[in-house]
Amino acid sequence: MSVRRSVLPSGLRIVTEEVSSVRSAAIGIWVNVGSRDESPATAGASHFLEHLLFKGTTRRTALEISSSIESVGGEMNAFTSKEYTCFYARVIDTDLPLAIDVISDLITSSVVSALDVDAERKVVLEEIAMRDDDPSDLVHDLYAQTYYGDTPLGRPILGTVSSIKGMSRSTVNNYYKKRYLPQDLVVAVAGNIKHKKVVAMIEAALCIDGFLEGMGAPVLRSNAQERKAKQQSVGLISRKTEQAHMFYGMEGVARHDDRRFAMGVLASALGGGMSSRLFQEIREKRGLAYSVYAYAQQYAGSGQIGFYAGCNPTKALEVVEIIREVLTDVVDNGMTHEEIERAKGAVRGSLVLSQEDSGSRMFRIGKNEIVYGQVMGFDDILKSISRVNEQDIREIASAFLTKTPTLALVGPFKNTSKFEKVLA
């Protein structure tokens, strides 16, 4: 199994991983654009466009796009994040040429008609409504808005009702033409494939209307720190819910920080599973919540570590206090050798098990290339996790768990005064 990389004269990057033991292949075309690249007026354009590219190209109708992959038993989808967009398909290895052709067709030749824009606008508005109806999902967007304020990282990936309603066909189409360029693309392929054959197929599929003509250099996202607006301590969406949903977080490491491996282990030890500190303290010992977890999130130039819990609204204040007590204890006393080794094992095991199919491998190499400009060796990642020790955990806990916290709440609360006092 090996990862290979080619850069075409246009700046297009192609990364592959050959896995000869499987009979499948996965392709993803990653675009170096996400909600972080939008202005308030174009908020949600990246995600809106992701929907629209499936509505038809100059060669295929929307039905032909979906049926072409489904008729061979494959799967196809897309997603948008803060910093990139990905269109992907997974098929039997012999059907890879078809998958490459279909996904490439979306990238180069989508029509983005006014009729489709108006139709899909309704779908996106329904997706926003669905997010709003799920407090456990909504609280994460609220946290980003509370922590980052009215900045690109603070705005939701879906956009807002007003921005989507006001987005014209020309706005979306211009966004497509300006941002979907070869130097902003990474094509990742994994499975029972050969690198040279894949490169030839991709060149043939993407050389439509001179798309690959010209010279260019791969575009990498700047690591400059995004300035936050004036930070609130507590964000609240007051709603009559049976549970209070909360996300308590603070500044974490940015994507290119070597301490990200230690941060991942710390997050796992604090809330990565049933044996984690917060799960034990909040759920097992006190029975205050069903769902408790933690994660570390990295962006270019920014990052957070945060903790989620859903509980009875009358117990919300107590849960926040427990989170604060646990974090303070870790800062003051560190974590035991057994806790750290257990967390390292969980992170390593989860990573290895996640690479058991061609789709997961494609996601790993594609994401690595689009955000780092290179694919870190799998063994190197495992070694970096294994090297994390008690001193690393103590240092990163002292550096970040002492940062000013931000709390997002969705629940039946009239105001945030009690929570603000606890955070103070």
N, C-alpha and C positions, 0 to 999 in steps of 0.2 A: 504494500500500500504506500503510495507516494503522492505528494502534492506538487504539481508543476504549474508554472506561471508564464504567460506570454503577454507582451504589451505590443499592440499594433501601432503603426505610425500615427494613426488618428488619436491615440491616447487610450483607446479601449483596452481594458484589462481582461484577460481570460485566465481563470484558475481552475484546475481540475484535480480530482483525487480518484485514482483508479482503485476499485475494490472488486477484484476478479471473482470473489467468492459469492457474489450476489447476481441475480438476474434482472435487476432493476437499474434505472438511471434517473437522476433528478437534475433539472436545470433551473437556475434562478438568474434573472437579470436584475441586478441591484442598481438603483439610481441614487446618486448622491444628493438627494433633495428630500426634505421633510418639513414638518410644520414649523421647525425652527427657522426656516428660510422665508417665511411668509410675513407680510406686513399686516397690520390690523384689517386693512381692506381686502386682503386676499386670504384671510384666516380660513383654513380648511381646504385650500386649493389643492394641496398635494394629495389629500385623501379623496377629494371629489374627483380629481383626475384619475386616480387609481380605479375608481368605479367606471368612469367613462371609457377607458381604454378597452373594456370588455364589450362595449356596445356596438362595435363594428369597425372594420377597416376597409380599405379600398378593395380588398380581395375577399373578405369574409363578413357575413352578417353575425350578429350576436349569437344566434342559434348555431351557426356553423363553427364559431369559435369554441363554444362549450361542447358541442356534440363531437367535434373532431377528437378531443382528448377522452371524453367519456366513452366513445364507441370502441376504444382500445383498452378500456378498463383502468385508465389513468385518472389522476386527480390534478386539478389546477386551481390556483387561488392567488391572492396577493394581500399585502398588508402595508400599512404606512406607519412610520414611527416619527419621533421628533427630528431625526437626522437622516433618514433614508427611507426609500420605498422599494419593495421587492415584488416581482412577478415570478411565479414559479409553477413547475409541473413535475410530476413524478410518473413514470411509465415503465413498461417492460423495456429492457435495453434495446431490443430491435426496433422499438418505436421512438427512440430518441430523436432521429432526424425530424419526425413529425412534430414533436414537442418543441424542438429548437425553432422550427419554422413558425409555429403558431405564436410562441411567446415573442419572437423577434418581430413578427407582424404587428403585434400590439404596440411595440416600442417605436417602430418606424412609420407605420401607415394608418394609425387610427384616424377616424374622420372627425370625431368630436362635433357632431351636428347640433344645431340649435334645438332640434326636437328632442334629441337624446339628453341634452343638458337639462331641459325642462322636466323630462320624465325622471331622470336620475336625481334631480334636486329633491324630489319628494322622498326618494329612498333614503338619501342621506339625512333628511330631516327626521325620518322615522328612526334612523339609527341613533340620532341625538336623543330622541324621545326615549328610546329603549335604554340608553345609558342613564338618562335622568331617572328612569324607573328602577334602577338598580343601585341602591345606596352604597353597596360594597364596591362598586365600580366608580361611582360618582365621587367618592371621597378622595380618590387618588388625583383626579383632575382638580378638585378643590385644594388639595395640598400643594400641587404645583403652582396654582394661581396664588395661594397664600404666601408661599415661600419666595417665588420669583417675581410676583406682582405682574403688572402689565408689560411683560417682555416676551420675546418669542418662545422661550422655554416655559413660560408660565401659561401660555395659551393652550387650549385643548387641541389635540390632533384633529378632531372632527370639525373644528371651527365652531361658530355660534349660529343660532337660528338666523340672526340678522345678516351675518356675513354670507351664509349660504343662500339665503333668499335674494341677496343683492348681487350675487356673482353672475356676470354675463358670460355668454358663450365666448366672446372675444377675449375676456380676461383669462378664462381657463385655457383656451387654445394658445394664447400667447405664452402662457406659463409652460405649456407642453413644448412648444417650439424652442423656447429659450433654455429650458432646464434639462431636456432629454437629448443630450449631446454625447458623442462617443467618449470624450474625456471625462464625463461624469458617470460612466457606466462600468460595472463589473459583471462579467458573465461567469457564473460558477456552475460547474458540472461535476457530479460525483456518481460513482457506480461502476458497472461493468463497461468501461469505456477506454479509449486510447486518446491521449492528449492531442497528438497531431491530427487525428481524424476529427476530433471535436473542434479544434481551431479552424479547420477547413470548412466544416459545416456552418460554423458561426459566421465566418467571413462571407460565405455564400448567402446566408439568410439575411444578414444585415446590410449588404451592399445594395440596398434598394434606393433608387433616386439619389445616388451619390452620398448616402448617409455616412459612409466610412472614408470619404475623400478628404484630403487635407491632412496637415500635420498638427499634432497636439500633444500635450503632456497630461498625464493623469491628474485630476483635480483632487486634492486632499483638503479636508476641512481644517480651518484654523483652530489652534488650541487656545486661543485667547479667551480669558475669563469673561463670561457675559455678566455685565453689571446687573444686579438686582435692583428692583424698585424698592421703595421704603418697605421694609419687611414688617408684616403683621405677626403677632405671636399666635393668634387663634383665628381660624376661619370657620364660619358656621353656615350651614344650610339648614334652616329650621324646618322640620318636616315631621308629620305625625307618623312615626315608625315604631314597630315593636322593639327593634334593637337600635342602639346607638352605634354608629360605625365611626371609628376613629383611626387616624394615621398620625403618628407622632414621629417626627424626624428632625434631622439637622444636617449641616454640611458634611459631605463625605469626600472621597478622593475623586479626582478627575480620571478620564480614561487612560491617559498615558503615564499615570503615576504608578511606579513599581510597587507601591504599597497596596495596590488593588487586590492582590492575592490574599494578603493578611486581612483586608477589609472583608473579603468574601468569607473567610474562615470565621471572623468575628460575627458577622451577620448570621451565619449558620449556627454558631454556638449559642447566640442569643435567641434566635427564633426560627431555626431551620427545620425543626422536626419535633416529634413528641418528647424527645429527651432534652430539648433546648431549655435554657434558663427561664425564658418568659412563658413557654408552654407549661412548664412544671409549676411555676409560681401562680400564674393566672388561671389556668384550667385545671390542672391535676390537683393542686393543693387546696384551691379555693372554689373551683367550679364556677368562675365568674364569666367565662366565655366559651363558645364552641370553637371558633376560629381565631387562632393567634399565630402570626408569622412575622418574619423580618426579611428584608432584602436590601442589598446595596445596589445603587443605580449610578452608572457612569456616563457622562457625556464628554464631548470635547471641551476642556477647560472648566468643567463643573461636575458635581456629583452629590449624592445624598446617601445616607443610610436611614432607614425608617422602619417603623413597627406598626402593624395593623392589629386591631382587635374589634370584635363585634360583641356587644354585651347589652344587658338590661340597662336602659337609660339611668336608672337610679344607682347603678354601680359604676358608671362611666368615670366619675371623679376618682373613685378608688382604684380603678384600673390604671388611670394616668399616674397616680401616685406610686403604684407598684412598678410601673415601667421606669419611672424616675429613680426609685430605690435600687432596682436591679442595675441600672446603668451606673449609678453612683458607686455601688459596691464593686463593679467590674473595674472602674477607674481607680478606686482606692486600693483594691486587693488583687486585681488581676483575675485570671481564670486558672483552674487547675490543669495539670498536665493531661489528665484523663478527658476533661471537657474539650480541650484543644485537639487532642488526637482523635476524639470521636467526631468532631466537626470537620477536621481535615479528611477523615475517611469518608464522611458523608458527601463532601464536596467532590472528592476524587471519584467516588463510586457513581455519583449522579452524572458526572461528566462522561465517564466511560460508558455507562449504560445508555446515555443519550445519543451515542454515536453508533448504534446498532443497525441503522438503516441508511440507505443512500440519501434520503431527504435530509436527515439530521446532519450528515457530513457536508452536504451542499450548503446548508445554513451556516455551519461553522466556518468553512473556508470563505464563503461569500461575505459574511459579516466581518471577518478578520480583515479581508482585503479592502472593503469599502471604508472601514473606520481606522485601520492602522496602516494601510498601504502595503501590508505584507501578511502572510499567514504564519503565525507562530506554530512551531512544531508541537504536536500533541504531547510527546514525551517531555518537552521543555515546560509545557503548562503544568503537567503533573509534578515535575520536579520543583517548580516554583511554589506549588501548594505544599508539597512535602517539607520544604525548607522553612515554612512559617513556624516560629517557636513562641514560647511564653513571653519572652521579652518583646517580640514584634507585636503581639496582641496587647500587651500592657502599654506600649508606646502609641499604638494607633488609637487605642481606647482613650488615653489621656489627651491625645491631639484632637479627637473629633467628638467623642461622647460628652465632652464638656462645652461644646459649642452651643450657642443660643438655640433652643428648640422651637419648632413650629408645630402646631397642632391643627389638624383639620377634623371637623365634626359634622356628621349628618345625622340628625335626630331631633327629638321633640324638646328642644331647649329654647328658651325665650331670649337668652343672652349668653355671653361668654365670660362674664365677670369672675365666676368661681374658678374656671379653668385658667384664666389669666393670672389669678392669685397663686395657684399651684405652680405654674410655669415660672413665676417671678421668684 
